[in-house]
Amino acid sequence: MLCAGLALLWWAVERRRGAGRARAVLAGGPTEESGTDTWAVVVARWRARLRGRRAWLCLPVAGALALLGESPLPLVAGVLAVPLVGRRLRAAGRRREREARAERVAALCGAVVGELRAGWQPAQALSFAARETGALGGEEARVLAAARFGGDVPEALRRASRQDGADGLAGMAACWQVAVDGGAGLAAGLDRLEASLRGHHEQRERLRAELAGAWATVTVLALLPAAGLALGTALGADPLRVLLHTPAGLGCLAVGGALEAAGLWWAARIVRGGERA
């Protein structure tokens, strides 16, 4: 299996290199391999592809346990674990994307303030800062069109704030509307908004640091069964054979798995309750 995987990887790399050389020949460029076809770039591309399919790593781990225990039960458990792990990984990815977008919104406010104090008009400052930070996401074209052609910029910003993690854009829309309708200083309002968003981010980071110990406890609870199996194997007790091939072992495996899942769910619920509070 390892040799087959290496052969498949080598074939994919050579195919990509051949396609790159063909494009270079057709374009009239040099036929030497460029920097984009180096091994580092190829490895980076494969790493990016595997990052979105990390849940499938449950299958080789389950297959190894099935071979060691001479039973199909670990493989069945691995197949069932793929969608569950995939869902958790996607949720974690969405959370990271939400936090990154919130950071970009705060950076957008600071960039607009800097451009306004440099003497730019609000529409020009917003256009430049939005392109630099990328905080508007898929609504960037709508917001910039409204700013450039005299449209309803606050409404466009409020629409953009509906994106996950872009709540700060609603405050930016309020500052823009107050500055346009009441003549208040836009730079001062956005400066206070940026300070508020930065403070919220720092508070979230402090909370995460305080809860790091609790999440470490949850991780230890998750790894304890594996540590027990490894210790039993080291002592020569052959726990996989007992768990997978005896009625008492199968009963212990079912009850222990249920208790482990309930314990992890309860501990994670407690920690997440602290986060929400």
N, C-alpha and C positions, 0 to 999 in steps of 0.2 A: 504493500500500500504506500509506503514511504517513497519507494522508487517510482511508482506510478505517478504520485503527486509531483515529484521533482521533474519527471519527464513532461508532465502536462505544463508545469510552470516554464520549463525551457522552451517548449513548443510555442507557448503564448508570447514569450519574450521575442523569440526569433521571428514570429509572424509580425509582431508590431514593428520590429526593426526593418523587416522587408518592406512593409507598407510605407514606413518613413523614407526608405531609400527610393521606392518607386515614386512617391510624391516629389522628392527632391529632383529626380531625373526628369519627370514631366514638367516641373517648374523651371527647369534649366539651371538649377542650383548645383552645388557640390554634392557629390555622391558619398562623401565621407559621413560617418555617423555624427550627428550634431549632439550638443549637450543635452537636448531633450530626450535622447535615446540612451542615456547612460543608465547603469544599473541602479543608481540612487533614485532616479526619477521613476524607473519601473517599480522598484520596491515601494516607493511612496504611493504610486497609483494602486498597487495591490493592497497596501495597508489601508488606503482610503476605502477600497471596495470591501475589505474584510470588516472595517469598522461598522458598516451598516448591516453586517451579517454575523455579528458576534454571538447572537443567540444560537446559531447553528453549531457553535463549538461544543454545545451540550452533547451532540451526537457522537463525536470521537471519544469524549470522556466516558460516555455511557457505553460505547462499544468496547473500550478497554476494560471497564468493569465487568461487562458481560463475558469477555474472554477470560478474565482472571477468575470470575466466579462460576464459569461454565453454565450460565443461565441467561435466558432472554429477558428476564425481568428488568435489569438495569437499562437495557436498550429501549424497552417500552417506556420506562420512566423518563429517559432522555428525550424521546419523541414527544411525550406529553409536556416536558419542561420547556421545549423550544418556544411555543407561543407565549407562555407565561414570562419567560426571561425576556423575550422580544418586547413584550408590552412594557415591562419595567425599564428596559433600556430606552425605548422610545419616549417614555415619560421623563426619564432623566435628560434625554436630549432636548426635549421641549422646554424643560426647566432651564437648562443652560442657555438655550436660544432666547428665552424670555429675559433672563438676567443680562445677557449680552445686549439685547435691544434696549433695555432700560438704561444701561450704561451709555449706549450711543445717543439716546434721547438727552441725557444730562450733558454729554459732550456737545450736542447740537445747540443747546441753550447757551453754553459757554462760548461756542464759536460765533453765534449770532451776536452776543453781547460784545465780543471783541471787534467784530466787523462794524457794528453800529458806532462804537466809540472811535473807530478809525475814520468815521465820516461817511460810511456807505448808507444808502437808503435801505429801509427795512426789507423790501422785496429783493434787492440785490444781495443783502447780507444773508437772507434766508436761502436764496438759490445757491450761493457759494458754500455756505455751511452744510446744507443738505447733501451736496455732492461730495463734500469732504468726509462727512461722518457716516452717510448711508443710513441715517436713523429713520427715515420715512418709509423704507421698505417698498412694498408694491404700490403705495400711494404717492410715491415721490413725484411722478409725472403730473398727477392731478393737482397736488399742492403747488408745485412750481408753476404750472400753467395759471392757476388762480392768482399767484403772486405777481407773475409777469404781466398778465393782461387785465389786471384790476378786478379779479373775481372775488368770491367770498372765501378769503383765506382762513378765517376762524372755522367755518363749516368744513373746509377741506382738512384742516388739522384735527378737528373732532372726529371726522371719518377715519383718518389715519390712526387715531388713538384707540380705535377698536381692535387693532392688531394686538396679539398677545405680547405683553410686556411694554407696550407703548402708551401707558396711561398718562405719562408726563406730558404728552402732546395735547391733552385736554387742558392742562394748565397753561400751556403755551398759547392755545387758542384763546383762552380767557384773557391773558395778558395782551395779546394782539388786538382783541376786540375793545378792551378798555383803552388801549393806547390810541386806537383809531377813533372811537366814539367820544371819549372824554378828554383826549389830548394828554394823557399821562405818559410818563417816560417808559418806553418799551424796554430799554436796556436795564433800568432799575428793576422792573418786574421780572424779567427773565433772569437777572442775577440772583434775586431771592428764590426764584423757582429752582435754579440750578443748585443753590445751597441746600434747599429742601430735599431735592432728589439725591444729592450726595450724602446728606445726613441719613436718609432712609436706607441707602445702600450700605453705609457704615454700620448702621444698627443691625441690618440683616447679617452682615459679616460677623459682628460680635456675637449675635445669637448662634450662628453656625459654629463659631469657635467654642461657645459654651456647651453646645450639644454634641460636640465631637466625641466626648467621653461616652455619652449614652449610645451613639451609633457604633462606637468601638465595642461596647458591651453586646450589642445586637450581632455584630460580626463574629465575636467570639462564640456566642451561642450557636450561630449558624455553622461554625467550623468544628465545634466539639464532637459531633458524631463522626466526622471524618478522622479527627485525631484519635478517637477511640478505636476505630477500625484499623488505623495504621499501627497503634500500639498493640492491639491484639495480634495483628499479623507479625509484628516484630517478636512477640513472645511465642510465636508458633501455635497460636490457638486456632488459626484458620477461620476467622469470623465470617468471611463471605460464604464458605461452604455451609456453616451452621445457619446463617440467615436465609440463604437461598435454596437449601436442599432439605431442610427438616421442618416438620409442622410447627414445632415450638419456635424455631427461628423465624419462620414466615409470620407467625402471630406477633412476635416481638418487633419485627420489622414494620408491620402494619400499625401497631399501637405506637411504637416509637416515632414513626414518620408523622402520624397524626398529632402527637404531642409536640413534636418539634415544629410543625407548621403552625399549630395554635400558639406556641410560645413566641415564635418570631412575629406572627401577626400582632399579638398583644403588645410585645415590646415596641414594635414599630409604630403601633397606634399611640402609645404613650408619648413617644418622642415627637411624632407629628402633631399631637395635641399641643405639646409645648411650643412647637414652631408656629402653629396657627395662633395661639394665645399671644 
